[in-house]
Amino acid sequence: MGWNIHYFLLNSVSLSMTSPAISLKERYTYKDYLTWGDEERWELIDGVAYNMSPGPNTKHQFISQELSGIIWSFLKGKSCRVVTAPFDVRLPKAGQSEDETDTVVQPDVAVFCDPKKFVKQGAIGAPDWVIEVLSPSTATKDLHLKGFLYQSHGVREYWIVDPEKEQVIVHRLNEELQRYTLPQFYDRTDSLTSAVLPELTISLDEIFKAAA
């Protein structure tokens, strides 16, 4: 069974989504994205620009750093690599050229196991595992838009970390159906194993303690 988004949104955080930027065009592309300054961070989803400024709060950063540090230590000497925001991940649709690509995201933490996806500026193609840490301004985007986006591009595992509820919501891809199974919820008392890196187990108490 696929992801029941209505259940998911009603039973998760109720926070506002980052507002799209005032649009001067009907649709933006990666070519437009490259012309924007470095003063603000942006994401493009299906041609719509989302301003990610100001930066995340301290609790968000501590959790993101703790997770990426644990994963980085585990992956030393292995073929998979972990990257952290700001890092451009381009997700082109079938037939889109580099300039025409209309989706560019910056996951908080992403694991790639195919080195061919890394390019001079970021990566092209879906990570195997994405972790987003919720912020008040981006929560609904992470829960809703990005969930569908990562599913449609074949991200095998998607974790959503809620610092306020001290909860992690996990989506895993049913590769036969190319859809996420129903979300699984884990709290601070749990230890969580990645399907992408099955030998890696993460103590959620350790993760949330880092933000205390």
C-alpha positions in Angstrom: 0.0 0.0 0.0 1.3 3.5 -0.8 1.8 6.5 1.3 -1.5 7.9 2.7 -0.6 11.6 2.5 -3.9 12.8 4.1 -3.3 10.7 7.1 0.3 11.7 7.2 -0.4 15.5 7.2 -3.2 15.3 9.7 -1.2 13.3 12.2 2.1 15.1 12.0 3.2 18.6 12.7 0.9 21.5 11.7 3.4 24.1 10.6 3.4 26.5 7.7 5.3 25.8 4.5 7.9 28.1 3.2 6.2 30.5 0.8 7.2 30.4 -2.8 9.2 33.4 -4.0 7.3 36.1 -5.9 7.3 34.6 -9.3 8.5 36.7 -12.2 8.3 33.7 -14.5 5.8 30.9 -14.8 8.6 28.3 -14.3 12.2 28.5 -13.2 15.0 26.2 -14.3 18.5 25.3 -13.1 19.8 27.9 -15.6 17.9 30.6 -13.7 19.0 29.2 -10.4 22.7 29.6 -11.3 22.2 33.4 -11.8 20.9 34.0 -8.2 23.2 35.4 -5.6 24.7 33.5 -2.7 23.1 35.8 -0.1 20.0 33.5 0.2 19.5 29.8 -0.2 16.9 28.5 -2.6 15.2 25.3 -3.7 13.4 24.6 -6.9 10.6 22.1 -7.0 8.8 21.6 -10.3 9.9 25.1 -11.4 8.7 26.9 -8.3 11.3 28.7 -6.3 11.3 28.4 -2.5 13.4 30.8 -0.4 15.1 28.9 2.5 16.4 32.0 4.3 16.9 32.6 7.1 19.1 29.7 8.1 17.9 26.8 10.3 17.8 27.2 14.1 20.4 25.9 16.4 18.6 22.7 17.4 18.1 21.9 13.8 21.8 22.3 13.1 23.0 20.3 16.1 20.8 17.3 15.1 21.8 17.5 11.4 25.5 17.7 12.4 25.2 14.7 14.8 23.5 12.6 12.2 25.9 13.4 9.4 28.8 12.8 11.7 27.6 9.4 12.7 27.0 8.4 9.1 30.3 9.9 7.9 32.3 7.9 10.5 30.4 4.7 9.5 31.1 5.2 5.8 34.9 5.8 6.1 36.5 3.4 3.7 33.2 2.5 2.0 31.9 3.4 -1.4 28.8 5.4 -0.3 29.3 9.1 0.6 27.3 11.4 2.9 26.8 15.1 2.0 25.1 17.9 3.9 23.4 21.2 3.0 24.1 23.4 1.3 24.7 21.0 -1.5 22.7 21.1 -4.7 20.9 17.9 -5.7 19.4 18.1 -9.2 16.5 15.8 -9.9 15.8 16.1 -13.7 12.7 14.6 -15.2 13.0 12.2 -18.1 14.4 14.1 -21.2 15.4 17.3 -19.3 18.8 18.7 -20.1 21.0 20.2 -17.3 19.8 23.7 -18.1 16.1 22.7 -18.3 16.1 20.8 -15.0 13.4 22.4 -12.8 14.0 20.7 -9.5 17.1 21.5 -7.3 16.9 20.6 -3.6 19.3 20.8 -0.7 18.6 17.9 1.7 19.9 18.4 5.2 21.7 15.0 4.9 21.9 12.8 1.9 23.7 9.5 1.2 24.8 8.5 -2.3 26.0 5.1 -3.2 26.6 5.8 -6.9 29.7 8.0 -7.3 28.8 8.7 -10.9 26.0 11.0 -9.6 28.6 13.5 -8.2 29.5 16.3 -10.6 31.5 19.5 -10.3 28.6 21.4 -8.7 26.6 19.0 -6.5 25.0 15.9 -7.7 22.6 14.8 -10.5 20.1 12.1 -9.6 18.4 10.8 -6.5 20.3 10.0 -3.3 19.8 6.6 -1.9 18.9 8.0 1.6 17.7 11.5 2.5 17.2 13.0 6.0 15.4 16.2 6.5 15.3 17.9 9.9 12.1 19.9 10.3 12.1 23.7 10.8 8.9 25.7 11.4 9.3 27.4 8.0 9.9 24.3 5.9 8.0 21.6 7.7 5.1 21.1 5.4 7.3 21.3 2.4 9.5 18.5 3.8 6.4 16.5 4.8 4.4 16.9 1.7 6.1 18.2 -1.4 9.5 16.6 -0.8 7.9 13.3 0.2 6.2 13.0 -3.2 9.3 14.3 -4.9 11.7 11.8 -3.3 9.3 9.0 -3.9 8.9 9.8 -7.6 12.7 10.0 -8.1 13.3 6.7 -6.4 14.9 7.8 -3.1 15.1 4.4 -1.3 14.7 5.8 2.2 13.5 9.1 3.6 13.8 10.1 7.2 12.0 13.1 8.6 13.3 14.2 12.0 11.0 16.3 14.2 13.1 18.1 16.9 10.1 19.3 18.8 8.3 16.0 19.1 11.6 14.1 19.3 10.3 11.8 16.7 11.6 10.3 13.4 9.3 9.4 10.6 10.6 6.8 8.1 9.5 6.1 4.6 11.0 3.2 2.7 10.5 2.6 -1.0 8.6 -0.5 -2.2 10.8 -0.9 -5.3 8.3 -3.1 -7.1 5.5 -0.5 -6.8 7.9 2.5 -6.8 5.9 3.9 -3.9 6.6 4.5 -0.2 5.1 2.2 2.2 3.1 3.7 5.1 5.3 5.8 7.4 6.8 4.3 10.5 7.2 6.5 13.6 10.0 6.2 16.1 10.6 8.1 19.3 13.6 9.0 21.5 13.7 5.6 23.2 14.3 3.7 19.9 17.4 2.7 17.9 16.9 2.9 14.2 18.6 0.9 11.5 18.9 2.2 7.9 17.6 0.0 5.1 20.3 1.5 2.8 23.1 0.9 5.3 21.7 -2.1 7.3 24.9 -2.4 9.4 24.3 1.1 10.8 22.1 1.5 13.8 21.5 5.0 15.3 20.4 5.7 18.8 17.7 8.4 18.6 18.4 9.3 22.2 22.0 10.2 21.2 20.6 12.3 18.3 18.1 14.3 20.3 20.6 14.6 23.3 22.8 16.5 20.9 20.2 19.2 20.6 19.6 19.6 24.3 
